[in-house]
Amino acid sequence: MPPLDMSGRKTSFFEFWPVWLMYVPVVIFWILLAIRYRSLSLPLIANPAIPLSGMVGVAKSAVFETAGNKARECILPWCIYEVVAGSVEEQYSSVLEILQAHNLALPIVGKPDFGCRGVGVKLINSGKELRDYLVSFPVGGSIQFQKLSEWDAEAGVFYVRDPESNIGEITSLTLKYTPYVVGDGISTLAELIAADPRAGNLQHLYYERHECQWRKVIPEGEPYRLAFAASHSRGAIFRDASYLIDIKLTQSLDRVFDDIPGYFYGRLDIKFEDVESLKLGKKFDIIEINGASSESINIWDRNTNLLVAIRTLLQQYHTLFKIGHINRKDGYEPPGLIQLFKAWRYENDLVKKYPCND
């Protein structure tokens, strides 16, 4: 990763506004587009490969399951465990069997298969941590266990393709930095966070997940990671890296999505070795493929203007309607909004029960 520049402003003034406030213009624009295209739910067929185009209430693994062998070469191996009632030891043994069957082992990443914004994502290093994760997970929920990438560098890459073309476009590329503080052997974690120019303004994001370490003195020179999931809502730092968009990376993603029929719009979260390899479309792992509700996360760069951020969101939803319109002409029928509401309610109920993040 390029060195993180922390000079200048630490956050944009709207970066941590309530989500609903940022999306008020989107709702108004959606209604206007619905009138123009004669359908309120047209975006829900933009990605016919997955239910509701991946808008909400859709498993993270849904896109993975539709991928062919070529595409799976770029996706970090995963497996799904359905949480059932029973003793933790029974569940622990079942998970180990499933992991072994998929050639997976600890350390591993655990994440809710239904969810968004990094909720419930944990790095699981030991048997004890796996047991604790299983105990904290709601019965009836699904866990996606995924191999831990050998690379730490991470980016969000937004990819769009016209259904009538075999060539896509990367519309944004954003580097994702996970925040940390460094111990001095004197200060507690709480004091280190409070003294950090950015983290000090986001203590509410870190307290719950680090409560048990809040008064601990961090040894001198020891880095302490504040977030594992590189999600903006969890405190991750995003930097617009559109300068890294390269035709070779686009062509590499074209080959991936040639093998995922019916996927035309969304954001890939990827791990990569270094930026030069990323530009060449080499040495990267796909850890998640997000659908219709995914954001072009360059809007959360501290230097992004509010009007630019809103315009980016509006352009995204205009693109969704245009792709949905093309797919409707090809015979796909938009689902009803009741189906969308039920999916949202299902996911929302589960999210409230997920364990705290790392």
C-alpha positions in Angstrom: 0.0 0.0 0.0 1.2 3.5 -0.6 2.1 5.3 2.6 -1.0 6.8 4.3 -1.0 10.5 4.2 -2.6 11.8 7.4 -1.7 15.5 7.0 -4.5 18.0 6.4 -8.1 17.2 7.3 -8.8 13.8 9.0 -12.3 13.3 7.8 -14.7 15.1 5.5 -17.5 17.0 7.3 -20.2 14.6 6.0 -18.2 11.4 6.3 -20.0 10.1 9.4 -23.4 11.6 8.8 -26.3 9.1 9.4 -26.7 6.9 6.3 -30.3 7.9 5.7 -29.3 11.6 5.4 -26.9 10.8 2.6 -29.5 8.8 0.7 -32.4 11.4 0.8 -31.4 12.7 -2.7 -31.1 9.1 -3.9 -34.7 8.3 -2.8 -36.0 11.4 -4.7 -33.9 10.5 -7.7 -35.1 6.9 -7.6 -38.8 8.1 -7.8 -38.0 10.3 -10.7 -36.2 7.5 -12.5 -39.1 5.1 -11.7 -41.5 7.5 -13.5 -39.1 7.7 -16.5 -38.6 3.9 -16.7 -42.1 3.0 -15.6 -40.9 0.7 -12.8 -40.0 1.3 -9.1 -38.1 -2.0 -8.9 -36.2 -2.0 -12.1 -32.8 -1.9 -10.3 -33.6 -5.3 -8.8 -33.0 -7.0 -12.2 -29.7 -5.2 -12.9 -27.9 -8.4 -11.7 -30.2 -11.3 -12.7 -27.5 -13.8 -11.5 -28.6 -13.1 -7.9 -31.9 -12.4 -6.1 -32.9 -8.7 -6.0 -29.6 -7.9 -7.8 -27.9 -8.2 -4.4 -29.8 -5.1 -3.1 -30.6 -6.5 0.4 -31.3 -9.7 2.1 -29.1 -11.7 -0.2 -26.3 -14.0 0.9 -22.7 -12.8 0.3 -22.0 -16.2 -1.2 -24.7 -15.9 -3.8 -22.4 -14.4 -6.4 -19.7 -16.9 -5.5 -22.0 -19.8 -6.1 -22.8 -18.7 -9.6 -19.1 -18.3 -10.5 -17.4 -20.8 -12.8 -14.0 -22.4 -12.3 -12.1 -19.6 -14.0 -13.7 -16.9 -11.8 -13.2 -19.0 -8.6 -9.4 -19.0 -9.2 -9.6 -15.3 -8.1 -12.0 -15.8 -5.2 -10.7 -16.7 -1.8 -12.0 -20.2 -0.9 -15.0 -20.2 1.4 -17.6 -22.5 3.0 -21.0 -21.9 4.7 -22.1 -23.1 8.1 -25.7 -22.9 9.2 -25.9 -22.2 12.9 -28.2 -24.6 14.7 -29.3 -25.2 18.3 -26.9 -27.4 20.2 -23.9 -27.4 22.4 -20.9 -25.3 21.4 -18.7 -28.4 21.2 -21.1 -30.1 18.7 -21.1 -27.0 16.6 -17.3 -26.6 16.9 -16.8 -30.2 15.7 -19.2 -29.6 12.8 -17.4 -26.5 11.7 -14.0 -28.2 11.8 -15.3 -31.0 9.6 -16.7 -28.5 7.1 -13.4 -26.5 7.1 -11.4 -29.7 6.5 -13.7 -30.8 3.7 -13.0 -27.5 2.0 -9.3 -27.6 2.7 -9.6 -24.6 5.1 -8.0 -24.2 8.5 -7.4 -21.6 11.2 -6.7 -18.7 11.2 -9.8 -17.9 9.2 -12.2 -15.1 8.6 -15.7 -15.5 9.8 -18.5 -13.2 8.5 -22.3 -13.3 8.4 -23.5 -14.6 5.0 -26.3 -12.1 5.3 -25.2 -8.6 6.3 -23.5 -5.4 5.2 -21.1 -2.8 6.2 -18.7 -5.2 7.9 -21.1 -6.2 10.7 -20.1 -9.3 12.6 -16.8 -9.9 10.7 -14.0 -11.4 12.7 -10.5 -12.8 12.3 -10.6 -16.2 14.1 -7.1 -17.3 15.2 -7.8 -20.1 17.6 -10.2 -22.8 18.7 -11.3 -20.7 21.6 -12.0 -17.7 19.4 -14.0 -20.0 17.0 -16.1 -21.3 20.0 -16.7 -17.8 21.2 -17.8 -16.7 17.7 -20.2 -19.7 17.4 -21.7 -19.0 20.8 -22.3 -15.3 19.9 -24.0 -16.1 16.6 -27.8 -16.3 16.3 -29.4 -19.7 15.7 -30.7 -19.8 12.1 -27.9 -17.5 10.9 -25.4 -18.5 8.3 -21.6 -18.0 8.7 -19.3 -17.7 5.7 -15.9 -18.9 6.7 -13.2 -17.7 4.2 -9.5 -18.3 3.8 -7.3 -15.5 5.2 -5.5 -13.8 2.3 -1.7 -13.8 2.3 -1.9 -10.1 1.5 -2.9 -7.2 3.8 -3.4 -4.5 1.1 -7.1 -4.0 0.3 -9.1 -2.0 -2.2 -12.7 -1.5 -3.3 -13.1 -1.7 -7.1 -16.4 -0.7 -8.6 -17.1 -2.5 -11.9 -19.9 -1.9 -14.4 -20.7 -3.8 -17.6 -23.4 -3.2 -20.2 -25.4 -6.5 -20.6 -25.0 -6.1 -24.3 -21.2 -5.9 -24.2 -18.4 -8.2 -23.2 -16.3 -5.3 -22.0 -16.7 -3.6 -18.6 -15.5 -0.5 -16.9 -13.9 0.3 -13.6 -15.7 3.4 -12.4 -13.7 3.9 -9.2 -10.9 2.3 -7.2 -10.4 3.1 -3.5 -7.6 2.0 -1.2 -8.8 0.8 2.3 -6.5 1.3 5.3 -7.4 -0.3 8.6 -6.7 2.1 11.6 -4.3 1.3 14.4 -2.4 3.0 17.3 1.1 2.3 18.5 1.7 1.7 22.2 4.2 3.8 24.2 4.4 1.6 27.3 2.7 4.3 29.4 -0.7 5.2 27.8 -3.8 3.1 27.9 -5.6 2.1 24.7 -8.2 4.7 25.6 -5.6 7.4 25.9 -3.8 6.4 22.7 -7.1 6.5 20.8 -8.1 9.9 22.3 -4.7 11.3 21.3 -4.9 10.2 17.7 -6.0 13.0 15.4 -8.6 10.8 13.5 -9.4 8.0 16.0 -10.0 10.5 18.7 -13.0 11.7 16.9 -14.4 8.2 16.4 -14.1 6.7 19.9 -17.7 5.7 19.7 -16.8 3.3 16.9 -14.1 1.6 18.9 -15.2 1.5 22.5 -17.7 -1.4 22.2 -15.4 -3.8 20.4 -12.3 -2.9 22.5 -14.1 -2.4 25.9 -12.2 -5.2 27.6 -8.8 -3.6 26.5 -9.9 0.0 27.0 -7.8 0.5 30.2 -4.9 -1.7 29.2 -1.5 -0.1 28.7 -0.2 -1.0 25.3 3.5 -2.0 25.3 6.0 0.4 23.7 6.3 0.0 19.9 3.4 -2.5 19.7 0.8 -1.7 17.0 -2.8 -2.2 18.1 -5.3 -2.6 15.3 -8.6 -0.9 15.9 -10.6 -2.6 13.1 -10.1 -5.8 11.1 -13.1 -5.4 8.7 -12.0 -2.6 6.3 -15.5 -1.0 6.3 -16.0 2.8 6.5 -18.7 2.4 9.1 -16.2 0.5 11.3 -13.6 3.2 11.1 -11.5 2.2 8.1 -9.8 5.0 6.2 -10.5 5.3 2.5 -8.4 7.0 -0.1 -9.4 7.6 -3.7 -7.0 5.8 -6.0 -8.5 6.3 -9.4 -4.9 6.8 -10.7 -4.5 3.0 -10.3 -7.2 2.2 -12.8 -5.6 0.4 -15.7 -6.8 -1.3 -18.8 -5.0 -4.5 -17.8 -6.9 -4.6 -14.5 -10.2 -4.0 -16.3 -9.4 -6.8 -18.8 -8.6 -9.1 -15.9 -12.0 -8.4 -14.3 -13.7 -8.8 -17.6 -12.4 -12.4 -17.7 -13.6 -13.0 -14.1 -17.1 -11.8 -15.0 -17.2 -13.6 -18.3 -17.5 -16.6 -15.9 -20.2 -15.1 -13.7 -23.1 -14.7 -16.2 -25.8 -12.2 -15.2 -23.6 -10.0 -13.0 -23.2 -6.4 -14.4 -22.9 -4.0 -11.5 -21.3 -3.8 -8.1 -18.1 -3.5 -6.0 -15.4 -6.0 -5.5 -13.5 -6.0 -2.2 -10.0 -7.4 -3.0 -6.7 -8.1 -1.3 -3.6 -7.6 -3.4 0.2 -7.9 -3.2 1.2 -4.4 -4.3 -0.2 -1.6 -6.4 1.9 -2.4 -9.5 0.5 -6.0 -9.5 -3.0 -4.6 -9.0 -2.7 -2.3 -12.0 -1.6 -5.3 -14.1 -4.6 -7.3 -12.9 -2.3 -9.9 -11.2 -1.8 -11.3 -7.7 -5.1 -10.3 -6.1 -7.8 -12.2 -4.1 -11.5 -11.4 -4.3 -12.9 -11.5 -0.8 -16.4 -10.1 -1.6 -18.6 -9.2 -4.5 -21.3 -6.8 -3.6 -24.4 -6.2 -5.6 -26.9 -3.4 -6.3 -26.7 -1.7 -3.0 -22.9 -1.4 -2.9 -21.3 2.1 -2.9 -18.6 3.6 -4.9 -16.5 4.1 -1.8 -14.3 6.8 -3.1 -17.1 9.1 -1.8 -15.7 8.5 1.7 -12.3 9.9 0.9 -11.7 12.9 3.2 -11.2 15.2 0.2 -14.4 14.3 -1.7 -16.7 17.3 -2.0 -20.3 16.7 -0.8 -21.8 17.6 -4.2 -19.4 15.2 -5.9 -20.3 12.4 -3.4 -24.1 12.9 -4.0 -23.6 13.1 -7.8 -21.6 9.8 -7.7 -24.5 8.1 -5.8 -27.0 9.5 -8.3 -25.0 8.3 -11.2 -24.8 4.9 -9.6 -28.5 4.5 -9.4 -29.1 5.9 -12.9 -26.7 3.2 -14.1 -28.8 0.6 -12.2 -32.0 1.7 -13.9 -30.3 1.7 -17.3 -29.0 -1.8 -16.9 -32.3 -3.0 -15.5 -34.0 -1.5 -18.5 -31.8 -3.5 -20.8 -32.4 -6.7 -18.9 -36.2 -6.1 -18.9 -36.1 -5.9 -22.7 -34.3 -9.3 -22.6 -37.3 -10.8 -20.7 -36.5 -10.3 -17.0 -39.4 -9.2 -14.9 -38.8 -6.8 -12.0 -39.9 -8.3 -8.7 -42.4 -6.5 -6.4 -41.4 -4.1 -3.7 -43.0 -6.4 -1.1 -40.3 -9.0 -1.9 -37.7 -6.3 -1.3 -39.3 -5.3 2.0 -39.4 -8.9 3.3 -35.7 -9.4 2.3 -34.7 -6.1 4.1 -36.7 -7.1 7.2 -35.1 -10.6 7.3 -31.6 -9.1 7.1 -32.3 -6.3 9.5 -33.5 -8.8 12.2 -30.4 -10.9 11.8 -28.0 -8.0 11.9 -29.2 -7.0 15.3 -28.1 -10.3 16.7 -24.6 -10.6 15.2 -21.5 -10.5 17.4 -19.5 -7.4 17.8 -16.8 -6.8 15.2 -13.0 -7.1 15.6 
